């Protein structure tokens, strides 16, 4: 696989600085039941990296000390971590909101038959990947049969109350482009998703998050192999909008990898760009001092244009207000 980091680090991206910390995004490990083409983590069934219970407890301690209001759990498939339920229960018992970035198909795996019910009982906010509402496109990007399993999982979640009015169980979907292009208008695409899924499958959900593909890891390597890396990076840079800088997710979020090292965002984590500035050594969660984060500079590279291009992009969808 091609390493795109050397192609990104020399960048003229504007300097940005941290605001008060509110969210911890936790990568529990790279094990996943899928191997998606657009995956910026390069996750898959054969990955064995997994966060230890000791590090999970350090995450929970930081969340309490820093008065964190949200834990955003990702992977791989975070639900495949043996301590996933321990982490969710402990956080919820402390009044912390939990987001589960779910690939949906894991809910249809017989080994996880009670997972959806567990998530509902804990009132976990589900952010589910469904890169298109058409079967052919989803299976092309994520593997044969993924679309049907995803629909079954969404219907299961709907029966539990997810996405239903006044249920308190939030179900948001994630769109990723099929190619090296920017996502279309999020609001218009959300309406198209809702109409199609409701009309054809009786599925409802709350919001759609349109997220740009980052030129790193598996997707970035594919671009390099096809000779399209530079053209995609040019598209991102030429679509830069300065107004998106004020709403970037890295301003109030800290990313923690499966080993417990901290980064400014999940994408920096995948590029191994340490917290604050690339010249510094990596900082472990056990060594982190909260005062280090006050108005601290955020490590940036050319991939950051992916978050500021067009309508903007974050783990919560478009940035444009």
C-alpha positions in Angstrom: 0.0 0.0 0.0 1.3 3.5 -0.9 2.1 5.8 2.0 0.6 9.2 1.2 2.0 11.0 4.3 5.1 12.3 2.4 2.8 13.7 -0.2 0.8 15.7 2.4 3.1 17.0 5.1 4.5 20.0 3.1 1.4 22.1 3.2 0.3 25.8 3.2 -2.9 25.0 5.2 -3.7 28.0 7.6 -2.8 27.8 11.2 -5.6 26.7 13.5 -5.8 26.6 17.3 -7.7 24.6 19.9 -10.9 25.6 21.7 -12.1 24.1 25.0 -12.1 20.2 24.9 -15.6 18.7 24.7 -15.4 15.4 22.8 -13.1 12.3 22.9 -13.0 10.2 19.8 -11.7 6.8 20.6 -10.4 4.3 18.1 -10.8 1.0 19.9 -8.9 -1.0 17.2 -8.6 -1.9 13.6 -10.5 -5.2 13.6 -13.6 -5.1 11.3 -15.9 -7.5 9.6 -15.6 -5.4 6.4 -12.8 -4.1 4.2 -14.3 -1.0 2.5 -12.5 0.7 -0.4 -13.0 4.2 1.1 -11.7 3.2 4.6 -9.1 5.7 5.9 -8.2 3.3 8.7 -7.3 0.3 6.5 -9.4 -1.8 8.9 -10.4 -5.4 8.1 -11.1 -8.9 9.6 -7.4 -9.8 9.9 -6.4 -6.8 11.9 -5.5 -7.6 15.6 -4.8 -4.2 17.1 -7.0 -3.6 20.1 -7.2 -1.1 23.0 -6.3 -2.6 26.4 -8.7 -2.4 29.4 -6.1 -0.3 31.2 -6.1 2.3 28.4 -9.9 2.2 28.3 -9.9 3.1 32.0 -7.5 5.9 31.3 -9.9 7.2 28.7 -12.8 7.1 31.2 -10.6 8.9 33.8 -9.8 11.7 31.3 -13.4 12.0 30.3 -14.3 12.6 34.0 -11.5 15.0 34.8 -12.0 17.1 31.6 -15.8 17.1 32.0 -16.2 15.5 28.5 -19.8 15.4 27.3 -19.4 12.9 24.5 -17.4 9.8 23.7 -17.3 9.0 20.0 -16.4 5.4 19.5 -14.9 4.2 16.2 -12.6 1.5 14.8 -12.6 -0.8 12.8 -15.9 -2.0 14.1 -15.8 -0.7 17.7 -18.5 -3.2 18.7 -16.1 -6.1 18.1 -13.9 -5.0 21.0 -14.4 -7.3 24.0 -14.7 -4.4 26.4 -17.0 -2.3 24.1 -20.0 -2.9 26.4 -18.0 -2.2 29.5 -16.9 1.2 28.1 -20.4 2.1 27.0 -22.1 1.2 30.3 -19.5 3.0 32.4 -19.7 6.2 30.3 -23.5 6.2 30.3 -23.6 5.6 34.0 -21.6 8.8 34.3 -24.0 10.7 32.2 -21.7 10.9 29.1 -23.3 10.7 25.7 -21.9 7.8 23.6 -21.7 7.7 19.8 -21.2 4.4 18.1 -19.9 4.6 14.6 -21.5 1.5 13.3 -21.1 -0.3 9.9 -24.6 -1.7 10.3 -23.7 -5.2 9.1 -22.2 -6.1 12.5 -25.8 -6.0 13.9 -26.7 -8.8 11.6 -23.9 -11.1 12.6 -25.2 -14.0 14.8 -22.4 -13.5 17.3 -23.8 -10.0 18.0 -27.5 -10.8 17.9 -28.3 -8.8 21.0 -26.1 -5.8 20.1 -28.8 -3.6 18.7 -31.0 -4.1 21.8 -28.0 -3.3 24.0 -27.4 0.0 22.1 -31.0 1.0 22.5 -31.1 0.1 26.2 -28.0 2.3 26.8 -29.5 5.1 24.5 -26.4 5.1 22.4 -26.4 7.6 19.5 -25.8 5.5 16.3 -23.9 7.0 13.3 -24.2 4.3 10.6 -22.3 4.1 7.3 -24.6 3.8 4.3 -22.6 5.4 1.4 -25.5 5.2 -1.0 -29.2 4.2 -1.1 -28.6 2.0 -4.2 -27.6 -1.6 -3.8 -25.1 -1.7 -6.6 -23.1 1.3 -5.4 -22.9 0.1 -1.8 -21.8 -3.4 -2.6 -19.2 -2.0 -5.0 -17.7 0.1 -2.3 -18.1 -2.2 0.7 -18.6 -5.8 -0.5 -21.3 -8.0 -1.9 -24.3 -8.4 0.3 -23.5 -5.4 2.5 -26.5 -3.4 1.2 -29.0 -6.1 2.1 -27.5 -6.6 5.6 -27.4 -2.9 6.1 -31.1 -2.6 5.3 -32.0 -5.4 7.7 -30.0 -3.7 10.4 -31.7 -0.4 9.8 -35.1 -2.1 10.0 -34.1 -3.8 13.2 -33.0 -0.4 14.7 -36.3 1.2 13.6 -38.2 -1.5 15.4 -36.3 -0.7 18.6 -37.3 3.0 18.2 -34.2 4.4 16.5 -34.9 7.2 14.1 -38.5 7.3 15.3 -40.1 10.7 16.4 -39.8 11.4 20.1 -38.0 8.1 20.9 -34.8 9.8 22.0 -32.9 7.2 20.0 -30.9 9.0 17.4 -30.0 7.3 14.1 -27.8 9.2 11.6 -26.5 7.9 8.4 -23.1 8.6 6.7 -22.6 9.2 3.0 -19.2 8.9 1.3 -18.7 9.7 -2.4 -18.0 6.7 -4.6 -15.1 8.4 -6.4 -12.6 11.2 -6.0 -15.2 14.0 -5.9 -16.7 16.2 -3.2 -20.0 15.2 -1.6 -23.1 16.8 -3.0 -25.2 19.2 -1.0 -26.0 17.5 2.3 -29.5 18.8 2.8 -30.7 17.9 -0.7 -29.0 14.4 -0.4 -30.6 13.8 3.0 -34.1 14.4 1.5 -33.3 12.0 -1.4 -32.1 9.3 1.1 -35.2 9.8 3.3 -37.6 9.6 0.4 -36.0 6.5 -1.2 -35.5 4.5 2.0 -39.0 5.3 3.4 -40.7 4.6 0.1 -38.9 1.4 -0.8 -38.0 -0.1 2.6 -40.0 1.7 5.2 -36.8 2.9 6.9 -36.6 6.2 8.8 -33.6 8.0 10.3 -32.8 11.4 11.8 -30.0 13.0 9.7 -27.5 12.3 6.9 -23.9 13.2 7.3 -22.1 13.8 4.0 -18.3 13.2 4.6 -15.5 13.8 2.1 -13.1 11.0 1.4 -9.6 11.7 2.8 -6.5 11.0 0.6 -4.9 8.8 3.2 -4.6 5.1 4.0 -6.6 2.7 1.7 -8.4 5.5 -0.3 -5.2 7.6 -0.7 -3.2 4.5 -1.8 -5.9 3.8 -4.4 -5.6 7.3 -5.8 -1.9 7.0 -6.1 -2.2 3.6 -7.9 -4.6 5.1 -10.4 -2.5 8.3 -10.9 -5.3 10.5 -9.4 -3.8 11.6 -6.1 -2.6 15.0 -7.3 -5.8 15.9 -9.1 -7.9 15.0 -6.1 -5.7 17.1 -3.8 -6.0 20.0 -6.2 -9.8 19.7 -6.1 -9.7 19.9 -2.3 -7.4 22.9 -2.3 -9.2 24.7 -5.0 -12.5 24.2 -3.1 -11.2 25.6 0.1 -13.6 27.9 2.0 -12.1 29.9 4.9 -15.5 30.1 6.7 -15.3 26.4 7.4 -12.2 26.9 9.6 -14.4 28.0 12.6 -16.4 24.8 12.6 -13.7 22.2 12.2 -14.2 19.1 14.5 -10.5 19.2 15.6 -11.1 22.4 17.5 -13.0 20.8 20.4 -12.1 17.1 19.9 -9.2 14.9 20.9 -8.5 11.7 19.1 -7.1 8.7 20.9 -5.6 5.6 19.2 -5.9 2.0 20.3 -2.5 2.3 22.1 -3.6 5.4 24.0 -1.7 8.0 22.1 -3.4 11.4 21.5 -3.9 13.3 18.2 -5.7 16.4 17.0 -8.1 14.3 14.9 -8.7 10.8 13.6 -7.2 11.6 10.2 -4.0 12.8 11.9 -4.0 9.6 13.9 -3.9 7.6 10.7 -1.0 9.7 9.4 0.8 9.4 12.7 0.9 13.2 13.1 1.4 13.8 16.8 -0.7 16.2 18.8 0.0 19.9 18.2 2.9 19.8 15.8 4.6 17.0 13.7 8.0 17.8 15.2 7.0 16.7 18.7 7.0 13.2 20.0 3.7 11.4 20.5 2.0 12.0 23.9 0.3 9.1 25.7 -3.1 9.7 27.4 -1.4 8.8 30.7 1.1 11.7 30.3 -1.4 14.3 28.9 -1.9 17.5 30.9 -5.1 19.3 30.1 -3.3 22.7 30.2 -1.3 21.5 27.2 -4.5 21.9 25.1 -5.3 25.5 26.0 -5.2 27.5 22.7 -2.6 25.0 21.5 -1.8 24.8 17.7 -3.3 21.9 15.8 -1.1 19.8 13.6 -2.1 20.2 10.0 -1.2 18.9 6.5 -2.7 19.0 3.0 -5.4 16.4 3.9 -7.0 19.1 6.1 -8.3 20.7 2.9 -10.7 17.7 2.8 -12.4 19.2 5.8 -12.6 22.7 4.5 -13.5 22.1 0.8 -16.9 23.1 -0.4 -19.6 22.7 2.3 -16.9 21.3 4.6 -16.7 17.9 6.2 -16.5 16.4 9.6 -17.6 13.3 11.5 -20.8 15.2 12.0 -21.2 15.9 8.3 -21.1 19.2 6.5 -19.7 22.3 8.3 -21.5 25.0 6.4 -24.2 26.5 8.6 
